[in-house]
Amino acid sequence: MKKVRVRYAPSPTGHLHIGNARTALFNYLFAKHYNGDFVLRIEDTDIERNVEGGEESQLYYLHWLGIDPDESPQNPKPQYAPYRQMERLDLYHEIANQLLKKGFAYKCFCTPEELEEDYKKQTEAGIASTRYNRKCLHLSPQEVQEKEAAGLPYTIRCRVPDHKTYQFDDLIRGHVSFESKDIGDWVLMKANGIPTYNFAVVIDDHSMEISHVLRGEEHLSNTPKQLMLYEMLGWEAPKFGHMTLIVNEQHKKLSKRDNSILQYMSQYKELGYLPQAMFNFMALLGWSPPGEQEIFTKEQLIEIFDEGRLSKSPSMFDKGKLAWVNNRYLREMSLPDLTKLCYPYLAKAYDLKDKSEDWLNTLVSLYQEQLSCGSELVGLAEQFFKPFHVEEEAMEVLTWETTPIVVKAFLKRAEAVLEWNTDEVRKILKETMNDSGIKGKPLYMGIRVAASGYQHGPDLASTLVLLGKDEVLERLNKAI
Ligand code: GLU
């Protein structure tokens, strides 16, 4: 079997998007599963859309996810380099000339205005899929020469063969076929001498010896165009697999403008999601493992990856599931590591000047079970940082007739203790129960609200310890 070589070929038009990240991830898993190569190629021919730093950003977030290419512009293999399309223009020109010579392509001098005019006419005549009218196909060699000599700009078009069927077995969708009559003579080379995506991609995939092309479903209709070039050039085509769409919770195709879902890796990193969790989550976005288990390390995923289990139906981006997966990973973290993850968020929101490392570790430990991302701690733990105030809905607890009784009883015990740790505080809570004869909700809620101002929070004894003895006593006295 030929060596597996796959590629991820982003355009450097922005940060790493969830859709692209997933494409990269499945290519990576596929490559690693078969001991193949995972190649990163930069498709930068859409020069107006390229953004400064786009390539670095792609690489940075791929690396963050743990997806490191075997070959890339930064790590080239001489026989395949260069890895940026704009550095490969000579090659595209050479192949375009070959196609011209063999009559598989022709020069088209139609101006954008003429083309638009003609497409308009076709639309008005009720033709649904408008296509190039082949005017320039019929130019004589002499006419072509004259136009060129006059310096008229031209594109190079592929002359789409008549009456042909292009078919292939898609790794995901099975047998797919397209008729050449549905495809107009398309542009290989633009007038500015830059190739179109469909042209460059074939030359690159061939010359980089790509064995499998796994990409998004939006490229399915490009595949017959690419297949026709493989055939014209006498090259063996790679195997294709088109992954289904990612949809939102309303089952609509994820659009970059959809603000209900964060779509860029940078956003998840900023919020304190873990790269391993993102990797795991994305692997389940359009692929399913055989059993019930859903949490896997990268190594396990490489081991069990099977392209036959890539989904045929759209995969829903489930935010709740992502939170769940990330929570599983946060739970497994060591406390110092989790504190390190959460620290910058807390430091940005609150004054941590007199909080010790121990105090912070204890705080984080109280929320470790429930935390779904690092930044979430800021909101969850606000009662430990904000100036004391009683929540609107907690006010009522202070009017219960049991509240002053339990608060007084607790105060009396608390004032007498020397140590202020959870064991000790638990003990005096029990004593308060015996002293006052009040237990359960009236006991715990009364003390909690009087001391913290909040109805809910982590374990009461731990809450009181974290708030500190002096602070608690002062607040309880005030409550009375
Ligand atoms: N540059 C293309 C994209 O970002 C790559 C498509 C392909 O994998 O063939 O969509």
Boltz pocket constraint, residues with backbone or C-beta under 6 A from the ligand:
constraints:
  - pocket:
      binder: B
      contacts: [[A, 7], [A, 9], [A, 10], [A, 11], [A, 43], [A, 201], [A, 214], [A, 215], [A, 216], [A, 219]]
      max_distance: 6.0
